[in-house]
Amino acid sequence: YLAVQFLLALILTMCQLFPVSLLVKSLVEEKELRLKQTMKIMGLNHAVHTASWYLSACAMFFINALISSLIATFFLPNTAYWVLLLFIGLFCLASVSFAFLLSVFFTNAILSAVCGPVVFFAMVLPKYLFFGSNRYERVNEKLAASLLAPTAFAFGAEVLGDYEYAAVGVSPKNWTDGDYSFVLSLLALAFDAVLYFLLALYLERTLPSRYG
């Protein structure tokens, strides 16, 4: 089951690298070409502009979640497809918000496309500081590490692996079991998605840049 945990956490995280890179690059490229400022001059509302970007990105990542969940059912036959879709879908939502947050710090599209996947992949590495611990141990430290969405996802994958090894699978009947439960991983991913997006909105308005 350690192989299942490793594959699910690492491979599905890597599946997000190209979409995250592409989204960050597109967001920064719009700033770099000053298209965003041009649309504002033409009267486009900032909220409408942000919502259009976010919804279109969510649509792209939702397709990714559908395919990834389908593939995951081959590794996790005892867990329902909708549970996997919820889990991976929340991770994709957090990935979209992270891309928005990261784009705030760049003004060069090529550089952002290179750095984005590197930073995103590095965010899963803290999970392996807890190697060998179970879902009843070091809960407070795990909660702090779960502020990094890929790490929260990896903790959830660990719980999935435990239940798959027991030939039970994760379901609403057992997903609250343990001090760091599967539901806690879902909540952490949802919280990260909201946190990253709010930070992106705030920092976009407050960080000085060459474009205003």
Backbone bond lengths (Angstrom), bond angles and torsions (degrees), N, CA, C in turn:
res aa  C-N    CA-C-N  psi(-1)  N-CA   C-N-CA  omega(-1)  CA-C   N-CA-C  phi
1 Y - - - 1.460 - - 1.520 111.82 -
2 L 1.333 117.53 -20.21 1.457 120.30 175.42 1.528 110.61 -63.64
3 A 1.340 115.48 -35.04 1.465 119.48 177.49 1.521 110.93 -65.69
4 V 1.343 116.79 -40.06 1.465 120.83 177.85 1.523 110.18 -62.45
5 Q 1.342 116.73 -45.19 1.464 120.55 179.68 1.520 110.78 -60.52
6 F 1.320 115.60 -46.57 1.464 120.34 -177.36 1.527 111.24 -64.00
7 L 1.337 115.78 -46.84 1.459 119.81 -178.51 1.518 112.33 -63.27
8 L 1.340 116.28 -45.25 1.461 119.48 -177.68 1.514 111.41 -64.78
9 A 1.328 116.73 -46.59 1.462 120.42 -177.74 1.524 111.64 -67.79
10 L 1.330 116.47 -45.89 1.461 120.09 -173.61 1.528 112.10 -78.17
11 I 1.329 116.85 -48.16 1.462 119.52 -176.07 1.519 111.26 -66.65
12 L 1.351 117.16 -44.35 1.460 118.80 -178.98 1.523 111.80 -69.63
13 T 1.330 117.43 -29.36 1.459 119.54 172.96 1.523 110.06 -66.81
14 M 1.323 116.60 -42.69 1.468 120.44 179.52 1.525 111.47 -66.14
15 C 1.337 117.19 -28.43 1.466 120.32 177.52 1.527 111.99 -64.73
16 Q 1.323 116.31 -20.18 1.460 120.18 -180.00 1.528 112.36 -89.24
17 L 1.326 117.70 -10.96 1.454 119.88 -172.03 1.527 112.42 -63.50
18 F 1.330 116.78 -48.12 1.471 118.63 -178.93 1.528 112.13 -67.37
19 P 1.356 119.37 -46.12 1.476 118.23 177.15 1.530 112.95 -59.77
20 V 1.339 116.93 -39.37 1.469 119.65 178.32 1.520 110.26 -64.54
21 S 1.328 116.44 -44.50 1.463 120.66 178.56 1.522 111.12 -60.01
22 L 1.330 116.32 -44.62 1.464 121.03 -179.08 1.522 111.75 -64.28
23 L 1.346 116.58 -41.30 1.459 120.05 -178.84 1.519 111.50 -68.80
24 V 1.329 116.72 -44.68 1.467 119.85 178.54 1.521 110.13 -60.83
25 K 1.316 116.38 -44.50 1.472 120.51 -179.93 1.528 110.82 -60.40
26 S 1.321 117.29 -43.04 1.467 120.52 -179.21 1.522 111.62 -64.90
27 L 1.329 116.31 -41.52 1.465 120.46 -179.83 1.523 111.23 -65.26
28 V 1.330 116.05 -43.06 1.471 119.81 -178.91 1.523 110.57 -72.40
29 E 1.319 116.49 -36.72 1.465 120.33 179.69 1.523 111.37 -62.13
30 E 1.324 116.08 -36.02 1.460 119.70 177.44 1.528 110.88 -62.88
31 K 1.347 115.80 -40.31 1.465 119.12 175.81 1.526 111.00 -68.05
32 E 1.325 115.45 -42.76 1.459 120.45 -175.76 1.528 111.43 -61.72
33 L 1.322 117.22 -38.57 1.459 121.94 179.77 1.527 112.32 -86.22
34 R 1.330 115.22 -0.90 1.468 123.27 179.70 1.528 113.08 60.83
35 L 1.304 115.55 28.49 1.463 119.78 176.78 1.517 110.94 -69.24
36 K 1.334 115.73 -36.28 1.458 119.93 -179.39 1.527 110.78 -62.68
37 Q 1.336 116.04 -44.77 1.461 119.46 178.86 1.523 111.32 -65.04
38 T 1.334 116.56 -36.11 1.464 120.35 178.92 1.524 110.99 -63.86
39 M 1.343 116.04 -42.94 1.464 119.64 179.72 1.521 111.49 -66.98
40 K 1.340 116.81 -34.20 1.465 119.58 176.86 1.527 110.77 -66.12
41 I 1.332 116.28 -40.43 1.462 120.50 177.85 1.528 110.46 -61.73
42 M 1.342 115.53 -34.30 1.472 120.61 179.86 1.525 112.24 -77.78
43 G 1.341 116.88 -4.68 1.459 120.01 173.94 1.512 115.71 106.78
44 L 1.335 117.91 7.32 1.462 119.88 179.70 1.523 110.40 -69.98
45 N 1.326 115.96 129.09 1.462 121.15 179.23 1.525 110.15 -70.72
46 H 1.328 115.92 139.73 1.476 120.49 -178.27 1.522 111.88 -61.53
47 A 1.327 117.22 -40.91 1.466 120.78 -179.07 1.524 111.12 -64.61
48 V 1.333 116.48 -40.05 1.465 120.77 178.69 1.523 110.32 -65.95
49 H 1.316 116.09 -41.68 1.468 120.64 179.62 1.531 110.77 -62.19
50 T 1.322 116.73 -46.45 1.470 121.00 -179.39 1.523 111.13 -65.57
51 A 1.326 116.34 -43.08 1.465 120.30 -179.46 1.524 111.15 -63.72
52 S 1.325 117.75 -38.47 1.464 120.55 -179.82 1.526 110.90 -65.19
53 W 1.331 115.97 -41.63 1.462 119.98 177.36 1.529 110.26 -63.69
54 Y 1.323 116.18 -46.05 1.467 120.21 -174.76 1.526 111.18 -66.56
55 L 1.323 117.24 -43.28 1.465 120.38 -178.47 1.523 111.53 -67.89
56 S 1.321 117.02 -40.15 1.469 119.46 178.92 1.526 110.77 -67.04
57 A 1.339 116.83 -36.97 1.465 120.29 177.25 1.527 110.64 -67.38
58 C 1.332 116.79 -40.98 1.468 120.56 178.56 1.520 110.98 -62.49
59 A 1.327 117.14 -37.28 1.465 120.65 178.52 1.519 110.53 -63.72
60 M 1.330 116.69 -42.47 1.461 121.00 179.26 1.531 110.68 -64.69
61 F 1.314 116.44 -44.41 1.462 120.59 -178.20 1.526 111.28 -72.86
62 F 1.340 117.88 -26.09 1.463 120.03 178.36 1.529 110.72 -66.36
63 I 1.330 116.32 -37.22 1.466 119.96 175.05 1.521 109.82 -62.11
64 N 1.322 115.66 -41.67 1.466 121.11 175.74 1.524 110.62 -58.61
65 A 1.342 116.90 -43.27 1.463 121.35 -178.94 1.521 111.42 -65.35
66 L 1.343 116.92 -40.22 1.464 120.81 178.94 1.528 111.39 -60.46
67 I 1.327 115.71 -46.10 1.465 120.18 -178.12 1.526 110.85 -69.93
68 S 1.338 116.48 -43.85 1.466 120.25 -178.66 1.525 111.13 -64.00
69 S 1.333 116.77 -38.50 1.471 120.32 178.81 1.519 110.85 -65.63
70 L 1.322 115.78 -38.71 1.466 119.79 178.56 1.523 110.66 -64.06
71 I 1.314 116.57 -43.26 1.468 120.43 178.34 1.526 110.68 -65.47
72 A 1.339 116.78 -38.50 1.466 120.89 -178.31 1.519 112.69 -64.40
73 T 1.343 117.25 -25.35 1.470 119.29 179.50 1.523 112.06 -64.23
74 F 1.333 117.78 -23.50 1.457 120.44 177.14 1.529 111.08 -71.78
75 F 1.344 116.45 -30.28 1.459 120.67 178.41 1.529 111.46 -89.64
76 L 1.320 116.03 -24.51 1.472 121.43 -174.17 1.527 109.29 -126.61
77 P 1.326 118.43 68.74 1.473 120.85 -172.99 1.525 114.04 -70.44
78 N 1.337 118.05 -17.37 1.464 120.30 -176.81 1.527 113.17 -91.26
79 T 1.311 117.36 -4.76 1.462 121.58 -179.38 1.523 109.03 -106.12
80 A 1.323 116.53 134.20 1.464 121.39 -177.46 1.525 111.37 -63.19
81 Y 1.318 115.43 148.75 1.462 121.07 -178.87 1.524 111.54 -59.80
82 W 1.337 117.03 -40.22 1.469 119.21 -176.45 1.527 111.52 -66.80
83 V 1.337 117.34 -30.13 1.469 120.23 176.47 1.526 109.82 -67.99
84 L 1.323 115.89 -43.88 1.462 120.08 177.78 1.528 111.06 -64.18
85 L 1.340 116.14 -39.15 1.464 119.92 179.18 1.524 111.01 -65.50
86 L 1.322 116.80 -40.27 1.465 120.41 177.06 1.520 110.73 -62.30
87 F 1.316 115.88 -45.35 1.461 122.17 -178.45 1.528 111.16 -63.70
88 I 1.315 116.53 -52.92 1.463 120.76 -178.00 1.527 110.67 -71.25
89 G 1.337 117.07 -33.34 1.461 120.32 178.09 1.516 112.49 -63.48
90 L 1.335 116.96 -41.66 1.468 119.76 176.87 1.519 111.07 -65.59
91 F 1.327 116.26 -36.08 1.463 119.79 176.39 1.524 110.53 -64.23
92 C 1.323 116.92 -41.30 1.462 120.45 177.05 1.526 111.27 -63.90
93 L 1.329 116.83 -39.37 1.460 120.56 178.20 1.528 110.74 -63.13
94 A 1.335 116.26 -42.58 1.465 120.33 176.51 1.523 110.72 -64.55
95 S 1.333 117.23 -34.16 1.464 121.25 178.69 1.523 110.95 -65.94
96 V 1.334 116.78 -39.93 1.461 120.68 177.30 1.529 110.16 -62.15
97 S 1.318 116.73 -47.26 1.464 120.74 179.88 1.527 110.89 -62.75
98 F 1.333 116.43 -38.16 1.464 119.76 178.03 1.522 110.88 -63.49
99 A 1.326 117.40 -41.09 1.464 120.77 178.56 1.527 110.86 -61.24
100 F 1.330 116.71 -40.72 1.468 120.34 176.38 1.526 110.82 -62.16
101 L 1.328 115.72 -43.50 1.470 119.94 -179.74 1.520 110.92 -64.18
102 L 1.313 117.38 -44.66 1.461 120.67 -177.00 1.519 111.49 -66.70
103 S 1.322 117.12 -33.57 1.470 120.27 -177.77 1.524 112.30 -64.69
104 V 1.322 116.54 -21.69 1.466 120.38 -179.54 1.526 111.27 -64.25
105 F 1.336 116.88 -30.10 1.456 121.24 -171.81 1.531 113.43 -90.91
106 F 1.333 118.23 1.62 1.457 120.76 -175.94 1.519 110.98 -123.65
107 T 1.330 114.45 149.49 1.462 121.19 172.55 1.521 110.76 -123.84
108 N 1.336 116.99 -3.40 1.456 122.21 178.22 1.525 109.09 -114.94
109 A 1.324 117.12 118.66 1.462 121.61 -172.78 1.528 112.35 -65.65
110 I 1.329 117.45 -41.04 1.463 120.51 -178.58 1.521 110.70 -64.96
111 L 1.318 116.29 -44.10 1.462 120.52 179.45 1.522 111.12 -62.96
112 S 1.319 116.77 -40.46 1.471 120.01 179.81 1.523 111.29 -65.95
113 A 1.341 116.97 -36.25 1.464 120.92 179.66 1.516 111.60 -66.71
114 V 1.328 116.92 -29.54 1.465 121.34 178.63 1.529 110.96 -81.02
115 C 1.314 116.31 -44.46 1.467 120.76 -175.11 1.526 112.74 -75.37
116 G 1.337 117.53 -32.51 1.460 120.90 -176.58 1.516 114.19 -54.59
117 P 1.336 118.76 -55.46 1.466 119.31 -179.84 1.521 113.54 -63.20
118 V 1.342 116.58 -33.43 1.464 120.06 179.88 1.525 110.22 -64.79
119 V 1.322 116.74 -46.95 1.465 121.09 179.09 1.516 110.73 -64.65
120 F 1.324 116.59 -42.05 1.464 120.69 -178.31 1.530 110.98 -63.94
121 F 1.332 117.02 -43.38 1.462 120.23 179.16 1.528 111.01 -66.78
122 A 1.332 116.62 -37.55 1.465 120.17 179.82 1.525 111.73 -63.37
123 M 1.342 116.55 -24.65 1.468 120.22 -178.22 1.524 113.45 -71.96
124 V 1.332 117.90 -11.15 1.471 119.78 176.92 1.526 111.40 -90.56
125 L 1.307 117.57 -16.81 1.460 120.96 -173.72 1.531 114.42 -65.84
126 P 1.355 120.64 -34.46 1.472 118.67 178.03 1.520 114.51 -57.31
127 K 1.319 117.93 -22.27 1.461 120.00 179.38 1.517 111.04 -59.18
128 Y 1.313 116.71 -34.73 1.455 120.78 -174.52 1.533 112.62 -79.27
129 L 1.338 116.69 -1.68 1.464 120.10 167.48 1.523 110.71 -71.44
130 F 1.335 116.07 -18.60 1.470 121.87 -179.09 1.527 110.96 -104.11
131 F 1.327 117.19 20.28 1.455 120.72 -178.59 1.529 110.43 -60.26
132 G 1.321 116.42 130.18 1.457 121.17 179.60 1.508 113.93 95.50
133 S 1.342 117.74 -11.91 1.465 120.25 178.38 1.522 109.21 -90.03
134 N 1.332 117.15 152.92 1.465 120.63 178.45 1.517 110.03 -105.14
135 R 1.332 116.78 -175.38 1.465 120.07 -174.00 1.520 113.48 -76.72
136 Y 1.330 117.24 4.52 1.464 121.22 176.02 1.527 111.76 -106.42
137 E 1.312 118.03 0.23 1.458 122.03 -173.12 1.527 111.72 -118.24
138 R 1.333 116.39 145.15 1.471 124.69 172.88 1.531 111.41 52.61
139 V 1.317 115.44 47.21 1.468 120.59 -173.83 1.527 111.44 -66.98
140 N 1.331 118.10 -43.73 1.464 120.62 -177.57 1.525 111.41 -62.63
141 E 1.341 115.98 -41.58 1.457 119.21 177.91 1.533 111.03 -65.23
142 K 1.314 116.28 -38.59 1.466 120.24 178.75 1.523 111.34 -66.21
143 L 1.323 116.63 -36.92 1.465 119.93 177.34 1.521 110.73 -63.62
144 A 1.330 116.43 -41.49 1.462 119.81 177.97 1.525 110.64 -64.35
145 A 1.337 116.77 -43.24 1.463 120.67 179.45 1.525 111.64 -66.55
146 S 1.334 117.07 -24.47 1.463 121.34 -178.67 1.520 112.77 -72.41
147 L 1.329 117.91 -5.43 1.461 119.73 170.86 1.525 110.70 -65.93
148 L 1.329 116.13 -16.35 1.460 121.79 170.98 1.521 107.22 -94.49
149 A 1.313 117.19 113.57 1.470 121.33 -171.81 1.532 113.74 -56.97
150 P 1.339 120.00 -43.89 1.466 118.21 178.33 1.529 113.22 -61.57
151 T 1.323 116.93 -32.12 1.462 120.26 177.35 1.524 110.51 -70.08
152 A 1.331 117.24 -42.76 1.468 120.46 175.93 1.524 110.40 -60.27
153 F 1.322 116.49 -39.08 1.462 121.10 177.79 1.530 110.63 -64.32
154 A 1.321 116.79 -40.93 1.466 120.78 -179.83 1.527 111.02 -65.50
155 F 1.333 117.43 -36.60 1.472 120.02 176.63 1.536 110.14 -64.45
156 G 1.321 116.24 -41.01 1.455 119.52 177.25 1.522 111.85 -64.19
157 A 1.338 116.21 -38.63 1.460 120.54 177.47 1.521 111.09 -63.89
158 E 1.317 116.13 -33.93 1.465 120.40 177.53 1.529 110.64 -63.91
159 V 1.327 116.77 -42.84 1.471 120.57 177.64 1.525 110.09 -64.50
160 L 1.335 117.01 -42.19 1.467 120.68 176.63 1.522 111.12 -57.56
161 G 1.333 116.19 -43.60 1.447 120.63 179.72 1.519 112.52 -62.60
162 D 1.333 116.02 -38.95 1.468 120.18 178.11 1.523 111.41 -60.69
163 Y 1.318 116.29 -46.64 1.463 120.06 -177.56 1.527 112.03 -72.28
164 E 1.318 116.40 -34.34 1.459 118.88 176.90 1.528 110.64 -67.11
165 Y 1.313 117.25 -37.14 1.463 121.01 178.05 1.527 110.38 -63.28
166 A 1.332 115.98 -31.66 1.465 120.55 177.66 1.530 111.81 -85.67
167 A 1.341 117.28 3.85 1.470 122.92 179.71 1.520 112.22 58.54
168 V 1.336 115.88 35.36 1.462 121.50 -179.76 1.526 110.44 -112.00
169 G 1.316 116.22 -47.94 1.456 120.68 -175.94 1.519 111.63 82.45
170 V 1.314 115.83 158.77 1.468 121.76 179.75 1.523 109.11 -86.93
171 S 1.325 115.90 134.73 1.464 122.77 177.93 1.527 107.90 -149.13
172 P 1.340 117.85 169.11 1.470 119.40 176.92 1.527 114.05 -57.46
173 K 1.320 117.10 -17.67 1.466 120.03 -179.83 1.527 112.32 -73.95
174 N 1.320 116.81 -28.08 1.470 119.19 -174.43 1.526 114.11 -127.21
175 W 1.344 118.29 0.53 1.454 117.48 -172.77 1.538 114.00 -77.61
176 T 1.332 117.59 0.81 1.470 120.30 172.31 1.522 111.64 -104.39
177 D 1.325 118.28 1.67 1.463 121.50 -179.28 1.525 110.56 -72.34
178 G 1.322 115.31 140.99 1.454 120.29 178.83 1.511 112.42 95.69
179 D 1.347 115.56 155.42 1.470 120.04 179.17 1.528 110.93 -70.39
180 Y 1.344 116.70 -38.17 1.458 119.99 169.41 1.520 106.04 -110.53
181 S 1.310 116.20 92.43 1.460 122.60 -172.45 1.526 110.78 -91.02
182 F 1.322 115.00 174.43 1.453 121.06 176.89 1.526 110.78 -64.21
183 V 1.312 117.24 -39.13 1.464 121.26 177.84 1.517 110.77 -62.23
184 L 1.326 116.88 -36.45 1.463 120.45 178.80 1.528 110.29 -64.30
185 S 1.315 116.37 -36.21 1.458 120.19 175.47 1.529 110.75 -65.22
186 L 1.340 117.06 -41.98 1.466 120.83 177.61 1.525 111.05 -62.18
187 L 1.319 116.26 -43.97 1.466 120.41 179.71 1.520 111.15 -65.18
188 A 1.322 116.72 -37.89 1.461 120.41 178.18 1.521 110.97 -63.61
189 L 1.327 117.20 -41.41 1.463 120.61 178.28 1.529 111.27 -65.00
190 A 1.325 116.68 -41.52 1.464 120.36 177.96 1.529 110.91 -64.64
191 F 1.332 116.14 -42.00 1.468 120.67 178.45 1.526 110.57 -63.57
192 D 1.327 116.94 -43.19 1.460 120.52 179.11 1.522 111.45 -61.28
193 A 1.333 116.43 -40.60 1.463 120.30 179.72 1.529 110.78 -60.07
194 V 1.327 116.60 -45.42 1.466 120.98 179.87 1.530 110.36 -68.54
195 L 1.331 116.66 -44.05 1.470 121.33 -178.30 1.518 111.43 -61.43
196 Y 1.321 117.55 -48.88 1.460 120.82 -178.94 1.525 111.34 -61.34
197 F 1.331 116.20 -40.32 1.464 119.23 -177.66 1.526 110.95 -68.71
198 L 1.330 117.10 -42.17 1.465 120.09 178.40 1.523 111.13 -64.95
199 L 1.332 116.76 -39.71 1.465 119.88 177.10 1.526 110.60 -64.33
200 A 1.323 116.73 -38.58 1.467 120.09 178.30 1.523 111.03 -62.98
201 L 1.339 116.66 -44.14 1.460 120.21 179.33 1.525 111.11 -63.19
202 Y 1.331 116.32 -41.14 1.467 120.76 -178.38 1.533 111.41 -69.29
203 L 1.329 116.32 -49.68 1.458 120.28 -175.53 1.521 111.88 -68.88
204 E 1.323 116.79 -29.64 1.460 119.61 177.07 1.522 111.23 -61.97
205 R 1.317 115.66 -33.14 1.472 120.62 -178.38 1.518 112.76 -86.68
206 T 1.331 117.94 -20.55 1.460 120.11 -171.26 1.519 114.89 -111.56
207 L 1.341 118.15 -27.45 1.460 119.69 179.82 1.520 110.31 -75.06
208 P 1.340 117.52 130.09 1.466 119.26 176.73 1.531 110.33 -71.20
209 S 1.327 115.71 144.13 1.457 120.73 177.61 1.508 108.69 -149.34
210 R 1.321 115.30 170.49 1.478 119.37 -178.73 1.526 111.74 -68.83
211 Y 1.353 116.68 -15.61 1.457 120.18 -178.17 1.517 111.90 -103.49
212 G 1.315 118.26 18.48 1.457 120.51 177.09 1.514 112.19 108.10
